Amino acid sequence: MSHLLHPPLLNEAGLKSSLRWYVEGSAERRGIQVDLQLDSNLPRLPQEVETTVFRIVQESLTNIHRHSGSKNASLQIVHNPQTTRVEVRDEGRGIAQFDPAKSLPMRAGVEIQGMQERVRQLQGTFEIKSGESGTTQ
């Protein structure tokens, strides 16, 4: 269990290897096929950033499994010198009571609030788009 919370691979091999490992394991454990698209120029990032990205991916894939009903997802990470963008998309039923004006569910659960807070601590932005054809965060 502790390997899922903070895998040693994250410190040793970095975010790219850790995400590949996690996505493969998630497909086996949850039956969700993830199209993983990692920027070939993605360098090692500060440990706090890599941990935050890893935890957001974990939470996003867990939410897809628990709530969306989607058996497919995509995870894309794009990096440039100023920003690192993480996008997780599913093809599920969307989030009930979604408020498009705030880009959040009307009642954001602990998981979403936790992701928001992690991103805020890194001076980033967090948004969600959701509808009948799925959710993107």
C-alpha positions in Angstrom: 0.0 0.0 0.0 2.8 2.5 0.9 4.2 1.9 -2.6 1.0 3.3 -4.1 1.0 6.3 -1.8 4.6 7.3 -2.7 6.4 4.7 -4.8 10.2 4.6 -4.3 10.4 4.5 -8.1 9.3 8.2 -8.2 12.5 9.2 -6.3 14.7 6.8 -8.1 13.6 6.9 -11.7 11.4 9.9 -11.9 7.9 10.8 -13.0 7.8 9.2 -16.4 8.8 5.7 -15.2 6.5 6.0 -12.2 3.5 6.9 -14.3 4.1 4.1 -16.8 4.3 1.7 -13.8 1.2 3.1 -12.2 -0.9 3.2 -15.4 0.0 -0.4 -16.2 -0.9 -1.5 -12.7 -4.1 0.5 -12.8 -5.2 -1.2 -16.0 -4.6 -4.6 -14.4 -6.3 -3.7 -11.1 -9.2 -1.6 -12.4 -9.7 -2.6 -16.0 -9.3 0.9 -17.3 -7.1 1.2 -20.4 -5.2 4.5 -20.3 -3.6 6.1 -23.4 -0.5 7.5 -21.8 1.1 10.4 -23.7 4.2 11.8 -22.0 6.1 14.7 -23.5 9.4 13.3 -24.8 11.1 16.5 -23.4 9.7 16.0 -19.9 12.8 16.4 -17.6 13.1 15.5 -14.0 11.0 18.0 -12.1 11.4 19.2 -8.5 10.4 16.4 -6.2 7.3 18.4 -4.9 6.1 18.8 -8.5 6.6 15.2 -9.4 4.8 14.0 -6.3 1.9 16.4 -6.9 1.5 15.2 -10.5 1.7 11.6 -9.5 -0.9 12.0 -6.8 -3.2 13.9 -9.1 -3.0 11.1 -11.7 -3.7 8.5 -8.9 -6.7 10.4 -7.7 -8.0 11.0 -11.2 -7.8 7.4 -12.2 -9.4 6.4 -9.0 -12.3 8.8 -9.6 -12.7 7.4 -13.1 -12.9 3.9 -11.7 -15.3 4.8 -8.9 -17.6 7.3 -10.6 -17.4 7.6 -14.4 -18.1 4.1 -15.7 -15.5 4.6 -18.4 -13.2 1.8 -19.4 -10.9 4.1 -21.3 -9.0 7.2 -20.3 -6.2 9.3 -21.6 -3.4 10.9 -19.7 -1.3 13.6 -21.4 1.6 15.5 -19.9 3.1 18.4 -21.9 6.1 20.4 -20.6 7.7 23.6 -21.5 10.2 25.7 -19.5 7.4 27.7 -17.9 4.7 25.1 -17.2 3.8 21.4 -17.0 0.3 20.6 -18.1 -1.4 17.4 -16.9 -4.7 16.4 -18.6 -6.7 13.4 -17.7 -9.8 12.6 -19.8 -12.4 9.9 -19.6 -15.4 8.9 -21.7 -17.8 8.3 -18.8 -21.1 9.8 -17.7 -19.7 13.1 -16.5 -20.1 14.7 -13.1 -23.6 15.2 -11.7 -24.4 18.8 -10.7 -21.4 20.2 -12.6 -21.1 24.0 -12.5 -19.4 25.1 -15.8 -19.1 28.7 -14.6 -16.8 27.5 -11.8 -15.3 24.5 -13.7 -16.1 22.4 -10.6 -18.9 20.2 -9.3 -21.4 22.1 -7.1 -20.3 19.9 -4.3 -16.7 19.1 -4.8 -15.7 16.0 -2.8 -12.6 15.6 -0.7 -10.7 14.1 -3.7 -11.2 17.1 -5.9 -10.6 19.6 -3.2 -7.3 17.8 -2.4 -6.2 18.0 -6.0 -7.1 21.7 -6.1 -5.1 22.4 -3.0 -2.0 20.5 -4.3 -2.1 22.5 -7.5 -2.7 25.8 -5.7 0.4 25.2 -3.5 2.4 25.1 -6.7 0.8 28.3 -8.0 -0.9 26.3 -10.7 -4.5 26.2 -12.0 -6.9 23.4 -11.8 -10.0 23.0 -13.8 -12.6 20.4 -14.8 -14.8 20.2 -17.9 -17.6 17.7 -17.6 -20.6 16.6 -19.7 -22.5 13.6 -21.0 -19.5 12.5 -23.1 -17.0 12.5 -20.2 -14.8 14.5 -18.0 -11.5 16.3 -18.5 -9.4 17.6 -15.7 
